[in-house]
Amino acid sequence: MSVADAFVDRLDPELCVVTAEADGERAGCLVGFASQCSIRPVRYVVWLSNLNRTCRVAARADHLAVHLLGHEQYATAQLFGGECGDHVDKFARVRWTRGPAGTVLLDEARAWLVGRVTERVDGGDHIGFLLAPEASGTGPGVTRPPFRLADADGIEAGHPVD
């Protein structure tokens, strides 16, 4: 048990799907560590596991897309959180369109943000991608409750965490 478990175990953050494309290679994953981190200028940070294929693609990408899911979108969360992109083409299983700066946007996302990567920060077993927002939009069901960590019960990571 870690020193922070008593605190961290009580959190129930919104989860999001981050997509990246670089050199013709697409990747995407379910992310639990993401937040606005500045007001002026607005900045958003997403943290991707060093072991994740999406992190490797994002390391070469100029822009990332961040997607909010609705509470009822377990199947999408399962696909992006429970399947490994090294073995499965996740984008063959969802509808998506080309977005600003060549990003990959999930058509069924409740809301999305495209940001230019301004900095990459080593955070231990995750890399933080600091994003300068350049575009955003909403999709179907934007007013429904968000997909949270508690909603992800039963999704086993598509790659090991260690």
C-alpha positions as CSV (number, residue, x, y, z in Angstrom):
1,M,0.0,0.0,0.0
2,S,1.4,3.4,-1.0
3,V,1.5,6.5,1.1
4,A,-1.1,8.1,-1.2
5,D,-3.6,5.2,-1.4
6,A,-5.9,6.6,1.2
7,F,-6.3,9.8,-1.0
8,V,-6.1,8.3,-4.5
9,D,-8.5,5.5,-3.8
10,R,-11.3,8.1,-3.2
11,L,-10.8,9.8,-6.6
12,D,-13.3,9.2,-9.4
13,P,-11.9,11.2,-12.3
14,E,-13.4,11.5,-15.8
15,L,-11.6,9.3,-18.2
16,C,-10.9,10.3,-21.8
17,V,-9.5,8.7,-25.0
18,V,-6.4,10.3,-26.5
19,T,-5.6,9.7,-30.1
20,A,-2.3,10.4,-31.9
21,E,-1.1,10.1,-35.4
22,A,2.5,10.4,-36.7
23,D,4.3,9.1,-39.8
24,G,1.0,7.4,-40.9
25,E,0.6,5.4,-37.7
26,R,-2.5,5.9,-35.6
27,A,-2.9,5.0,-31.9
28,G,-5.3,5.7,-29.1
29,C,-5.8,4.8,-25.5
30,L,-8.1,5.3,-22.5
31,V,-6.5,7.9,-20.1
32,G,-7.2,8.4,-16.4
33,F,-4.6,11.2,-15.9
34,A,-5.6,14.4,-17.6
35,S,-6.5,17.9,-16.6
36,Q,-6.6,21.5,-17.5
37,C,-3.5,22.9,-15.9
38,S,-3.5,26.6,-16.8
39,I,-6.1,29.3,-17.2
40,R,-4.1,32.0,-19.1
41,P,-3.1,30.7,-21.5
42,V,-5.4,27.7,-21.4
43,R,-3.3,24.5,-21.3
44,Y,-4.4,20.9,-20.9
45,V,-2.1,17.9,-20.0
46,V,-2.6,14.3,-20.7
47,W,-0.4,11.6,-19.2
48,L,0.4,8.5,-21.2
49,S,2.1,5.3,-19.9
50,N,5.6,4.8,-21.2
51,L,4.6,1.2,-22.0
52,N,1.7,2.2,-24.2
53,R,1.8,2.3,-28.0
54,T,-0.1,5.6,-28.0
55,C,2.8,7.1,-26.0
56,R,5.3,6.0,-28.6
57,V,3.2,7.5,-31.4
58,A,2.4,10.7,-29.5
59,A,6.2,11.2,-28.9
60,R,6.4,11.8,-32.7
61,A,3.1,13.7,-33.0
62,D,2.7,17.5,-33.2
63,H,-1.0,17.4,-32.1
64,L,-3.1,15.1,-30.0
65,A,-6.9,14.8,-29.8
66,V,-8.6,14.3,-26.4
67,H,-12.1,12.8,-26.3
68,L,-14.7,12.8,-23.5
69,L,-17.0,9.8,-23.4
70,G,-20.4,9.5,-22.0
71,H,-21.3,7.2,-19.0
72,E,-22.9,4.7,-21.4
73,Q,-19.9,4.3,-23.7
74,Y,-18.4,1.3,-21.9
75,A,-17.7,-0.5,-25.2
76,T,-15.6,2.4,-26.5
77,A,-13.7,2.7,-23.2
78,Q,-13.2,-1.1,-23.3
79,L,-11.8,-0.9,-26.8
80,F,-9.3,1.9,-26.1
81,G,-8.5,0.7,-22.6
82,G,-8.6,-3.0,-22.8
83,E,-7.2,-3.8,-26.2
84,C,-3.5,-3.4,-27.2
85,G,-2.9,-1.3,-30.3
86,D,0.1,-3.5,-31.1
87,H,-2.4,-6.4,-31.9
88,V,-5.7,-4.7,-32.8
89,D,-6.6,-1.9,-35.2
90,K,-8.9,0.0,-32.8
91,F,-9.8,2.5,-35.5
92,A,-11.3,-0.2,-37.7
93,R,-13.9,-0.8,-34.9
94,V,-15.1,2.8,-34.5
95,R,-16.3,5.6,-36.7
96,W,-13.8,8.5,-36.9
97,T,-13.0,11.5,-39.1
98,R,-9.9,13.5,-39.9
99,G,-9.8,16.5,-37.6
100,P,-7.8,19.8,-37.3
101,A,-4.1,19.4,-37.9
102,G,-4.6,15.9,-39.3
103,T,-5.8,14.5,-36.0
104,V,-8.1,11.5,-35.6
105,L,-11.5,12.4,-34.1
106,L,-13.9,9.8,-32.7
107,D,-17.3,10.5,-34.2
108,E,-19.2,9.4,-31.1
109,A,-17.2,11.4,-28.5
110,R,-19.3,13.7,-26.3
111,A,-16.7,16.4,-26.7
112,W,-13.2,16.7,-28.1
113,L,-10.2,18.9,-27.9
114,V,-7.3,19.1,-30.3
115,G,-4.1,20.6,-28.9
116,R,-0.6,21.3,-30.2
117,V,2.0,19.5,-28.1
118,T,4.1,22.3,-26.5
119,E,6.1,20.2,-24.1
120,R,6.7,16.6,-23.0
121,V,7.4,16.0,-19.3
122,D,8.8,12.9,-17.7
123,G,6.5,11.9,-14.8
124,G,8.0,8.6,-13.9
125,D,6.1,5.8,-15.6
126,H,4.0,8.3,-17.6
127,I,4.9,11.1,-20.0
128,G,2.9,14.3,-19.7
129,F,1.9,15.9,-23.0
130,L,1.2,19.6,-22.4
131,L,-1.3,20.8,-25.0
132,A,-2.1,24.3,-26.3
133,P,-5.8,23.9,-27.4
134,E,-6.4,24.8,-31.1
135,A,-9.9,23.4,-31.7
136,S,-12.7,21.8,-29.8
137,G,-16.2,20.6,-30.4
138,T,-19.1,18.6,-29.1
139,G,-20.8,15.5,-30.3
140,P,-24.0,13.5,-29.6
141,G,-25.2,13.3,-26.0
142,V,-22.9,16.0,-24.8
143,T,-25.1,16.7,-21.8
144,R,-25.1,13.1,-20.5
145,P,-23.0,12.1,-17.5
146,P,-19.3,11.6,-18.2
147,F,-17.5,8.3,-18.2
148,R,-15.6,8.1,-14.9
149,L,-13.1,5.7,-13.4
150,A,-15.8,3.9,-11.5
151,D,-17.5,3.2,-14.8
152,A,-14.4,1.4,-16.0
153,D,-14.8,-1.4,-13.5
154,G,-14.0,-4.7,-15.4
155,I,-11.7,-3.1,-18.0
156,E,-8.3,-4.8,-17.8
157,A,-5.5,-2.8,-19.3
158,G,-4.5,-3.9,-22.8
159,H,-0.9,-3.9,-21.8
160,P,0.8,-4.5,-18.5
161,V,1.2,-1.6,-16.1
162,D,4.7,-2.7,-15.1
